[in-house]
Amino acid sequence: MARPDIGPLERSAVLEVLETSVLSIGPRVVAFEEAVAAEAGTAHGVAVNSGTAGLHVALLAAGIGPGDEVVTTPFSFIASANSILYTGARPVFVDIDEQTYNIDPSAVASAVTSDTRALLPVHAFGQPADMDPLMELATDREFVVVEDACEAIGARYKGRPAGSLGHAGVFAFYPNKQLTTGEGGMVVTDRPEWASVMRSLRNQGREVGDLWLQHTRLGYNYRLDEMSAALGQVQMTRLDELLSTRAQVADRYTGLLADVDGVSPPAIDAATTRMSWFVYVVRLDEGVDRNAVMQALEDEGIPSRPYFSCIHLQPIYRELGYGPGDFPHAEAAGEACVALPFYGRMPADETELVVDALASAVRAQVAAGA
Ligand SMILES: *Cc1c(COP(=O)(O)O)cnc(C)c1O
């Protein structure tokens, strides 16, 4: 489905770390933080060992806890909502925009209550959420915004970098992401107090400069190691290349799909001035049996995945009182969307093979239904 793009520079950077005796809390983490913060145009970057950990410490730094409500989208990877549950706050889901699959600002407006302390929008598949109306609402109704930019490093909204649009933004570097450190994540923010609380939280609650075993608050071990940071530092120098090779593959898919009935390519909003392609997700027309299409692809040796599976329909979220029918746009997308194999250096003949197989699978479906 995906593969990382690791070159000789990454290999030698990681090996160089192994020649030293500093494998954690060292200079590579600092350099990687500076590189990511510079890309996002923020004052601070705080490296952690996963995107999930980044979302958790960002919400904690924002003071989110029991009794608070955090508005978010049900159409995401489960970590975005889980991070809210970790803090003891309540995730409040709202529906998405049908075109972009991102949180719908008008739905957010109607979900805000006196307990709303934060909004956690997700830039789904690498396309920024419609942040201007969301930030306006945040100012009016006095809540903070933590962007889940885990799928969107390098993306631009009206020319501004994803991650810098809210009060904090979180990136993730798992191997299927555009840029990888193996495991890893990063929070970017302009707020110095939040940055310093997050540095403490990732390191067992020690204040920066604390004595070895002084713990000011309940912290975690969310530290990123030096090998991962060295890998990330090199990948950051290649960010434009990593994103443009992915964009070329996405464009090729979109071009080929223009001739295929029953399948819609991703819709890119005018506000998305740079898409950061994380996955390539198509939508099947209503009435096309997605499972049958995925099975037909599988029979040709082509993997595909349903993307996403709505969070509010997962067993643990149903316990909070959510269920089918709550968010029609998210649920419809959850039933009709399929991620195709996608990575930066995917050869042209592979994309052609995938689209040919998809076209005949959908044709067979339409014929069977007719
Ligand atoms: C990948 C991802 C995360 C979590 O990142 P990890 O590094 O796997 O913890 C969170 N939110 C979204 C939307 C993601 O795609």
The ligand as an SDF file (V2000), in Angstrom:
LIG
                    3D

 15 15  0  0  0  0  0  0  0  0999 V2000
   -0.9400    8.8110   11.6550 C   0  0  0  0  0  0  0  0  0  0  0  0
   -1.9930    9.6170   12.3180 C   0  0  0  0  0  0  0  0  0  0  0  0
   -1.9800    9.8810   13.6980 C   0  0  0  0  0  0  0  0  0  0  0  0
   -1.0600    9.2190   14.6800 C   0  0  0  0  0  0  0  0  0  0  0  0
    0.2230    9.1080   14.3750 O   0  0  0  0  0  0  0  0  0  0  0  0
    1.1340    7.9430   15.0450 P   0  0  0  0  0  0  0  0  0  0  0  0
    2.4860    8.4560   14.8030 O   0  0  0  0  0  0  0  0  0  0  0  0
    0.8180    6.6820   14.3310 O   0  0  0  0  0  0  0  0  0  0  0  0
    0.7970    7.8710   16.4930 O   0  0  0  0  0  0  0  0  0  0  0  0
   -2.9320   10.7280   14.2210 C   0  0  0  0  0  0  0  0  0  0  0  0
   -3.8760   11.2670   13.4490 N   0  0  0  0  0  0  0  0  0  0  0  0
   -3.9630   11.0160   12.1320 C   0  0  0  0  0  0  0  0  0  0  0  0
   -5.0590   11.6550   11.3420 C   0  0  0  0  0  0  0  0  0  0  0  0
   -3.0320   10.1610   11.5280 C   0  0  0  0  0  0  0  0  0  0  0  0
   -3.1440    9.8810   10.2270 O   0  0  0  0  0  0  0  0  0  0  0  0
  1  2  1  0
  2  3  1  0
  2 14  2  0
  3  4  1  0
  3 10  2  0
  4  5  1  0
  5  6  1  0
  6  7  2  0
  6  8  1  0
  6  9  1  0
 10 11  1  0
 11 12  2  0
 12 13  1  0
 12 14  1  0
 14 15  1  0
M  END
$$$$
